[in-house]
Amino acid sequence: MNKPDSGLSGAAGRVAHDVDPFETRDWLDALRSLTAVEGEARARFILETLFDEARRLGLDLPQGLHTAYLNTIPASQQPPYPGDQQIEGRIRAALRWNAMAMVTRANRESTELGGHIASYASLATIYEVGFNHFFRASTDGADGDLVFFQGHSSPGMYARAFLEGRLSERDLDHFRQELADGGGLSSYPHPWLMPEFWSLPTVSMGLAPMMAIYQARFMAYLDRRGLAPMNDRKVYAFLGDGEMDEPESRGALAVAGREKLDNLIFIVNCNLQRLDGPVRGNGKIIQELEGEFRGNGWNVIKVVWGTEWDDLLERDRSGLLRQRMEEAVDGEYQAYKARGGEYTRERFFGKYPELLRLVEHLSDDDIYRLRRGGNDPLKIFAAFDAAVRHRGQPTVILFKTVKGYGMGTAGEGQNITHQQKKMTDEQVRAFRDRFRIPVPDDKLAEIPYYKPAEDSPEMQYLRSRREALGGYLPARRAHAPRLTVPGLDAFAKSLEGSGDRDISTTMAFVR
């Protein structure tokens, strides 16, 4: 495999060639002390002065567009989680089950229907943190946030609307069957197909990011001219890491940075897989995107590692774990999830004896359960919280996730998972057991939809969180006032013509 570009692995290189770790520790202790006593501004000034002097001395320094392959927000700076994690976990389990059931049931009827299980599986936790704590709906008194939902994750949105009582079992059973008697659910988000449900079209790859940028720009334009107050509304765009290779996906990033669109938040689901294989098998897509966004003036938040890694990183006195994180490439990270804990112990930690000792207290199952940041609600909430508070720049959150999370042998972390349309009986049984769905064995072959009782804590919580945020999403509200068409006298000067004077088409339109 190709080694990662030196610009992406500078931290690893510094650790690997540390000839005097005690001196290094003295410098780090001095920086920590300076920051604690004198404050961040003074520490930043000292570092910038040192960098300037290093350049004058002719030292070859990294460009500063990439940071270490770690979470941007350290565990010590995470805000407390405001929700009930137990209840939210049970709601997520029901949503995962119903999204899987919808696609699998449809494709048992006809394999021509298609659909995607794995995309929502990787995104479910991110979406739910947003739905429970951040995404504000429009009300009679205020316009809400705009959310561009990732197209391939539409089954999850339908599954949530089913729990909310906005869709029925009959609706779910007609996924991708719009021409059936009584209609059906559209494959992907589009207000033309479901005008009361979807507010924004997505899935034409590359168009959603560009539309989100120009939507945020237009909102800022209206706000700055006093035409329509923005009132801290946000535009969220859920995107895939493979989707970011489309020219349109990156084509307008500089516009957002130049206009300082702090009402715009991109959420890039970095599950490392595109439609037909790895996104960057021999590289790191998160590091690549970080450099591109940062170079275009964006605020970048990386969410790479879940809570279970915090203790290991805290005990990583030598820096070898951080070095190993930098060394491994995305193709290897895929293999770790696809092949299990024993393989990860041998191939990831086993490269250095010291790392094996670091995880000797963990079983193979424990190692397999070391989550990625985008599958951990605590890390996700911290990123969203920082993003909505940031001012002066658009923000991108790069979430590392597992494609097909929870699918097990049916496709978790495997290259074939994007094309998975159904699961075998044994795979469904394993899915049920993993997420503790109360479906009895004698009903399992039917893959029935699961909905908690209306008075259950889960349903009460789900409704209360959306009520607190203004109502259900996605939902389309069309409440524009009807405009009176002006009479022809309003265009009298244009209708008179220009007489003997030539006039350009542009001038005529401007008038």
C-alpha positions in Angstrom: 0.0 0.0 0.0 1.1 3.5 -0.6 2.2 5.5 2.4 0.0 8.5 3.3 1.3 11.8 2.0 3.7 13.4 4.4 1.4 16.3 4.8 -1.2 13.9 6.3 1.2 12.0 8.6 3.4 14.7 10.0 2.4 13.9 13.5 3.4 10.3 13.0 6.8 11.4 11.6 7.5 13.6 14.6 6.7 10.9 17.0 8.7 8.2 15.2 11.9 10.3 15.0 11.8 11.8 18.5 15.4 11.4 19.6 14.9 13.1 23.0 11.4 12.5 24.3 12.2 14.1 27.6 13.1 17.4 25.9 9.9 17.1 23.9 7.9 16.7 27.0 9.5 19.8 28.5 8.4 21.8 25.5 4.9 20.4 25.7 4.7 21.1 29.4 5.8 24.7 28.8 3.1 25.2 26.2 0.4 23.7 28.5 1.6 26.0 31.4 1.6 29.0 29.1 -1.9 28.4 27.9 -3.2 27.7 31.5 -1.6 30.8 33.0 -1.4 33.4 30.2 -4.4 32.3 28.1 -5.0 31.1 24.6 -4.2 34.4 22.9 -0.7 34.6 24.4 0.0 30.9 23.5 -1.1 31.5 20.0 1.1 34.6 19.7 4.2 32.6 20.9 3.5 29.8 18.5 3.0 32.1 15.5 6.3 33.9 16.4 8.1 30.6 16.6 6.7 29.6 13.2 7.8 32.9 11.7 11.3 32.4 13.1 11.4 28.8 11.8 10.6 30.0 8.3 13.4 32.6 8.5 15.8 29.9 9.5 14.7 27.9 6.4 13.0 25.0 8.2 10.7 22.9 6.1 7.3 23.2 7.9 4.0 21.6 7.2 1.4 23.9 5.5 -0.9 23.9 8.5 -4.0 22.6 6.5 -4.0 19.2 8.3 -4.2 18.3 11.9 -3.4 15.0 13.6 -5.8 12.1 12.9 -7.6 12.7 16.2 -10.9 14.3 17.3 -10.8 18.1 17.0 -12.6 18.3 20.3 -10.7 16.5 23.1 -12.6 14.6 25.7 -11.8 17.2 28.4 -13.7 19.9 26.4 -16.8 17.9 25.6 -20.0 19.4 26.9 -22.3 17.2 29.0 -24.8 15.2 27.0 -28.3 16.7 27.6 -30.4 13.7 26.5 -31.5 10.4 28.0 -29.0 8.0 26.3 -30.8 4.9 27.3 -34.1 6.0 25.7 -32.4 7.5 22.7 -30.6 4.2 22.2 -33.8 2.2 22.2 -35.4 4.7 19.7 -32.4 4.3 17.4 -32.7 0.6 17.5 -36.4 0.7 16.5 -35.5 3.1 13.6 -32.7 0.9 12.4 -35.0 -2.2 12.5 -37.8 -0.5 10.6 -35.5 1.0 8.0 -34.0 -2.4 7.4 -37.4 -4.1 7.3 -38.8 -1.6 4.8 -36.0 -2.3 2.3 -35.8 -6.0 2.9 -39.6 -6.6 2.7 -39.8 -4.6 -0.6 -37.0 -6.6 -2.2 -38.5 -9.9 -1.1 -41.5 -8.9 -3.2 -39.4 -7.8 -6.2 -35.6 -7.4 -6.4 -36.2 -4.7 -9.0 -37.3 -2.2 -6.3 -33.8 -1.7 -4.9 -33.0 0.6 -1.9 -30.2 0.9 0.5 -29.8 -0.4 4.1 -26.2 0.4 4.8 -26.1 4.2 4.4 -28.7 4.9 7.0 -27.2 2.3 9.3 -23.9 4.3 9.3 -25.8 7.6 9.8 -28.5 6.8 12.3 -26.8 8.0 15.4 -25.8 11.3 13.8 -29.3 11.9 12.5 -30.8 11.1 15.9 -28.6 13.5 17.8 -29.7 16.2 15.3 -33.4 15.3 15.5 -33.4 15.2 19.3 -31.2 18.3 20.0 -30.5 20.6 17.0 -32.8 20.5 14.0 -35.5 23.2 14.5 -38.7 23.0 12.5 -40.7 25.9 11.1 -43.5 27.3 13.2 -46.1 30.0 12.7 -43.8 32.4 14.4 -40.4 31.5 13.0 -38.8 29.8 10.1 -36.8 26.7 11.0 -33.5 25.1 9.9 -33.1 23.7 6.4 -31.8 20.1 6.2 -30.6 18.5 3.0 -30.9 14.8 3.9 -28.5 12.4 2.3 -30.6 10.7 -0.4 -29.5 7.1 0.1 -30.6 7.4 3.8 -34.2 8.1 3.0 -35.5 4.7 4.6 -34.4 6.1 8.0 -36.5 9.3 7.5 -39.5 7.2 6.6 -38.9 4.9 9.6 -38.9 8.0 11.9 -42.0 9.4 10.4 -43.7 6.0 11.0 -42.9 6.1 14.7 -44.2 9.7 14.8 -47.5 8.6 13.3 -47.0 10.5 10.1 -46.7 7.4 7.9 -48.5 4.0 8.1 -47.4 0.4 7.6 -49.1 0.6 4.3 -46.9 3.5 3.3 -43.7 1.7 4.3 -44.8 -1.4 2.3 -45.0 0.8 -0.8 -41.4 2.1 -0.6 -40.2 2.9 -4.1 -43.7 2.2 -5.5 -45.1 5.6 -6.3 -47.3 4.3 -9.1 -49.1 1.7 -6.9 -52.8 2.2 -6.2 -52.9 4.8 -3.5 -49.3 5.9 -4.2 -46.1 5.1 -2.4 -42.9 6.5 -0.9 -40.3 8.0 -3.3 -36.9 6.5 -3.5 -35.1 9.7 -2.6 -36.0 13.1 -1.2 -37.8 15.3 -3.7 -40.7 17.8 -3.0 -42.1 17.2 -6.5 -42.7 13.6 -5.6 -43.9 14.1 -2.0 -44.8 17.8 -1.7 -45.9 17.7 1.9 -42.9 15.7 3.2 -39.7 16.6 1.5 -38.7 20.2 1.4 -35.4 19.9 -0.5 -34.3 17.5 -3.3 -31.1 15.5 -2.9 -29.3 12.4 -4.2 -28.3 13.8 -7.6 -24.7 13.5 -6.4 -22.9 16.8 -6.0 -25.9 19.0 -6.3 -27.0 19.1 -2.7 -23.7 20.6 -1.4 -23.8 23.3 -4.1 -27.5 24.0 -3.5 -26.9 24.2 0.3 -24.1 26.8 -0.2 -26.3 29.0 -2.4 -29.3 28.6 -0.1 -27.2 29.7 2.8 -25.7 32.6 0.8 -29.2 33.8 -0.3 -30.4 33.7 3.3 -27.4 35.7 4.4 -28.0 38.2 1.6 -31.6 38.8 2.6 -30.6 39.1 6.3 -27.8 41.6 5.6 -30.1 43.8 3.6 -32.9 43.8 6.2 -35.3 41.9 3.8 -35.7 38.7 5.8 -34.0 38.2 9.2 -32.1 34.9 9.5 -32.6 34.6 13.2 -29.8 32.1 13.6 -31.4 29.6 11.1 -29.0 27.0 9.9 -28.6 25.1 6.7 -27.5 21.5 7.3 -26.3 19.3 4.4 -25.7 15.6 4.9 -23.2 14.3 2.4 -21.2 11.2 1.6 -17.4 11.0 1.4 -17.7 9.3 -2.0 -20.1 12.1 -3.0 -17.5 14.7 -2.3 -15.5 13.5 -5.3 -18.2 15.0 -7.6 -16.9 18.2 -9.1 -20.0 20.1 -8.0 -19.5 18.9 -4.4 -16.3 21.0 -4.0 -16.9 23.5 -6.7 -18.4 26.3 -4.6 -16.6 25.7 -1.3 -14.6 28.9 -1.8 -17.9 30.9 -2.1 -19.0 29.8 1.3 -15.6 30.6 2.9 -15.3 34.0 1.2 -18.9 35.0 2.2 -18.2 33.7 5.8 -21.5 31.7 5.8 -21.6 30.8 9.5 -25.3 29.7 8.9 -24.0 26.7 6.9 -23.0 23.3 8.3 -21.9 20.4 6.2 -22.0 16.9 7.7 -19.9 14.5 5.7 -20.5 10.8 6.6 -17.0 9.3 6.1 -17.8 5.6 6.1 -14.9 5.1 3.8 -17.0 3.4 1.1 -18.6 4.7 -2.1 -21.1 2.8 -4.3 -18.6 0.3 -5.6 -15.7 0.1 -3.2 -13.3 2.2 -1.0 -13.2 5.9 -1.3 -9.5 6.2 -0.5 -8.2 2.7 0.1 -4.5 3.8 0.2 -5.1 7.2 1.8 -7.3 9.0 4.3 -10.4 10.8 3.0 -10.9 12.7 6.2 -7.4 14.2 6.0 -7.9 15.1 2.4 -11.2 16.8 3.0 -9.9 18.6 6.0 -7.1 20.2 3.9 -9.5 21.2 1.1 -12.1 22.7 3.4 -9.6 24.5 5.6 -7.9 25.9 2.5 -11.2 27.3 1.4 -11.8 29.1 4.6 -14.0 26.6 6.5 -14.0 25.7 10.1 -13.2 21.9 10.3 -14.4 19.6 13.1 -13.1 16.0 12.9 -14.9 13.2 14.8 -12.8 10.1 14.3 -12.7 8.1 17.5 -15.5 7.1 19.9 -15.4 7.3 23.7 -13.8 3.9 24.2 -10.6 5.2 22.7 -10.3 8.1 25.2 -8.8 5.9 27.9 -6.3 4.3 25.5 -5.2 7.7 24.2 -4.8 9.0 27.8 -2.5 6.0 28.6 -0.6 6.4 25.4 2.5 7.9 27.0 4.9 7.1 24.2 2.7 8.4 21.4 2.8 5.1 19.6 -1.0 4.8 19.4 -1.3 8.2 17.8 1.5 7.2 15.4 -0.3 3.9 14.5 -3.5 5.9 13.9 -1.6 8.1 11.4 0.1 5.1 9.7 -3.0 3.0 9.0 -4.9 3.9 5.8 -8.6 3.7 5.1 -8.4 0.3 3.4 -6.9 -1.1 6.5 -9.5 0.6 8.8 -12.2 -1.1 6.6 -10.6 -4.4 7.1 -10.5 -4.0 10.9 -14.2 -3.6 11.0 -15.0 -6.3 8.5 -12.7 -9.0 10.0 -13.3 -8.5 13.7 -11.5 -7.9 17.0 -8.9 -10.6 16.8 -7.8 -9.4 13.4 -7.6 -5.8 14.7 -5.5 -6.8 17.7 -3.1 -8.6 15.4 -2.9 -6.1 12.5 -3.5 -2.7 14.2 -2.2 -3.0 17.7 0.2 -5.9 17.0 2.6 -3.8 14.9 4.2 -2.6 18.1 4.5 -4.8 21.3 3.8 -1.7 23.5 0.4 -1.3 21.8 -0.4 -5.0 22.5 0.3 -4.4 26.1 -1.9 -1.3 26.0 -4.9 -3.4 25.1 -4.1 -6.6 26.9 -7.0 -6.0 29.3 -9.5 -5.9 26.4 -11.1 -9.0 24.9 -11.4 -9.4 21.1 -15.0 -8.4 21.5 -14.0 -5.3 23.4 -11.6 -4.3 20.6 -14.3 -4.8 18.0 -16.6 -2.6 20.0 -14.1 0.3 20.0 -16.5 2.7 18.1 -15.7 5.3 15.5 -16.6 8.8 16.4 -19.6 9.1 14.1 -21.3 6.2 15.9 -20.9 7.7 19.3 -23.7 10.2 20.4 -21.4 11.9 23.0 -18.8 12.8 20.3 -21.5 13.7 17.8 -23.3 16.1 20.2 -20.0 17.8 21.0 -19.4 18.4 17.3 -22.9 19.7 16.6 -22.7 22.0 19.6 -19.4 23.5 18.5 -20.7 23.9 14.9 -23.8 25.9 15.8 -21.8 28.2 18.1 -19.1 28.9 15.6 -19.1 32.4 14.1 -17.4 33.9 11.0 -17.0 30.7 9.0 -19.0 27.9 7.5 -18.4 24.6 9.3 -17.8 21.1 8.1 -18.0 18.1 10.4 -16.1 15.1 9.2 -17.7 12.0 10.9 -15.9 8.7 10.7 -18.5 5.9 10.7 -18.9 2.2 9.7 -21.0 1.6 6.6 -23.6 -1.0 7.4 -23.2 -0.5 11.2 -25.1 -3.2 12.9 -25.6 -5.4 9.8 -23.0 -8.0 10.9 -22.2 -10.6 8.3 -24.8 -9.0 6.0 -22.4 -6.2 5.2 -20.9 -4.3 8.2 -17.8 -2.6 6.9 -17.7 -4.8 3.7 -17.3 -3.5 0.2 -20.5 -5.1 -1.0 -22.7 -3.4 1.7 -23.9 -0.4 -0.4 -25.7 -2.9 -2.7 -27.3 -4.9 0.0 -31.1 -4.9 -0.5 -32.1 -7.7 1.8 -30.9 -10.0 4.6 -31.2 -13.7 5.2 -33.3 -15.1 8.1 -30.1 -15.7 10.2 -28.8 -12.2 9.5 -32.2 -10.7 10.5 -32.1 -12.8 13.7 -28.6 -11.5 14.5 -29.8 -7.9 13.8 -32.8 -8.4 16.1 -30.6 -9.7 18.9 -28.0 -7.0 18.6 -30.5 -4.2 18.9 -32.9 -6.1 21.2 -36.0 -5.7 19.1 -39.0 -7.5 20.7 -40.0 -9.6 17.7 -40.6 -13.3 18.6 -38.9 -16.1 16.6 -42.2 -17.3 15.0 -42.7 -13.8 13.5 -39.2 -13.2 12.4 -39.6 -14.4 8.9 -42.2 -11.7 8.3 -39.8 -9.0 9.4 -42.7 -7.0 11.0 -42.3 -3.3 11.7 -41.8 -2.5 15.3 -43.5 0.5 17.1 -43.4 0.9 20.9 -46.6 1.5 22.7 -48.0 5.0 22.4 -47.6 5.6 26.1 -44.1 4.1 26.3 -41.2 6.3 27.5 -39.7 6.0 24.0 -42.7 7.4 22.2 -43.2 10.2 24.8 -39.5 11.1 24.6 -39.6 11.1 20.8 -42.6 13.4 20.7 -41.4 15.7 23.4 -38.0 16.4 21.8 -39.6 17.3 18.5 -42.2 19.5 20.2 -39.3 21.3 21.9 -37.7 22.0 18.5 -40.9 23.2 16.8 -42.4 20.1 15.2 -41.6 17.2 13.0 -39.0 17.0 10.2 -38.8 16.5 7.3 -41.9 18.5 6.5 -42.6 21.0 3.8 -44.6 24.2 4.6 -45.7 26.4 1.8 -47.0 29.6 3.2 -45.8 32.3 0.8 -48.2 35.2 0.4 -50.0 35.5 -2.9 -48.6 38.4 -5.0 -50.7 40.7 -7.1 -49.6 40.7 -10.7 -48.8 44.4 -11.6 -50.7 45.9 -14.6 -49.0 46.8 -17.9 -48.7 50.4 -16.9 -45.9 49.4 -14.5 -43.8 48.6 -17.6 -44.8 51.7 -19.6 -41.2 52.9 -20.1 -40.1 49.5 -21.4 -43.1 49.2 -23.7 -42.5 52.6 -25.2 -39.3 51.4 -26.7 -36.0 53.2 -27.0 -36.8 55.3 -30.0 -33.8 56.1 -32.2 -31.3 55.0 -29.5 -29.9 51.5 -29.7 -30.2 49.6 -26.5 -28.6 46.3 -25.5 -30.6 43.2 -24.4 -28.9 43.4 -21.0 -29.9 47.1 -20.5 -33.5 46.2 -21.4 -33.6 43.5 -18.8 -32.0 45.7 -16.2 -34.6 48.4 -16.8 
